[in-house]
């Protein structure tokens, strides 16, 4: 049997794959930024109020984790199934006078 040459992936598949990589890497950076901001803000509050233990850091990091998971899950669950869903359609601006 003769080997069939590999077909190049279509440009739409390549673009779609690149978009998903960018989306998920962006989500990782977003999560990291939220956690870093929460930890730094908590540390600053602990230093300002001279707490015995890092209570503010702990509380803000917990809130940051919850917020980061919420935003990530929101992006997974409510992701638009097709491009253009975020844009208003032409029927949204109809005058009913």
N, C-alpha and C positions, 0 to 999 in steps of 0.2 A: 504494500500500500504506500502510496506517495504521501509525503508530509504536506499538509496544507500550510501555507505561509500565515504567520500571525497577522491578524488585521490590526491596524492602528485604531486605538479607541477614538470614538467620535469626539469632536471638539465640545459638544454639549456635555458629555460625560466628564471630560477633563475639567471643564469649568465648574460643573456641579461638585466634583470631588474637591477641587480647590476651595470652593466656597464653604464646604462643610469643614475642611481643615481650618480655615480661617475663623469660622464661627466658633469651633470648639477650643481653639487656642486662645481666642479672644475671651471666652468664658473663663478659662483658667487664669488669665491675667486679671480679669475682673475679680475673681474670687480672692486671688492673692492680694490685690490692692485693698479690698475691703478688710481682710484680716490684718494687714499691716497698719492700716489707718486705725482700726479698733485697738490694736496692741499699743501703738504709739500714743494715742489719745488717753488710753487708760494709764499708761506709765506716767504721762505728763500730769494727769490728775492726782495720781498717787504721790508724786513728788511735790505738787503744789499743796496738797492737804496733809502731807507727811503721815500717811496712814501706816499703821503697824505692819500690816501685810498688804500685798497688792490686790486689794478688793476691787478697785476701779478697773484695773487691768483685766482681772478675771471676768467681771461682769460685761465689760465692753467686748472682750474677745468672744464670750458666749453669744452676745447679741450679733456680733459680726459673723459668726459661724451660721447662726440661724438666718440672717439676712442673705448671706452668700448662697446658702442652700436654697432659700426661697427663690432668689433670682435665677439660679441655675435650673431648678425644676420648672419654674415658670417658662423659661425658654424652651425646655424639652417638651412640656405638655402642651403649651399654647403656640407652638411653632406654626407659622402659616404653611399650609399644605402646598400652595402654589405662589409663585412670585406675583407681586402686584396686589395682593390682598390688603396690604396696608394703605394703599392709595385709594382715595375715595372714587367711586364710580361716577360716571357722568350723570346718572339719575339722582345722585345725592343733592344736587343743587337746583332741583326743579322748583320753580315758583308755583305756588298753588293759590293764585289770586283770581 
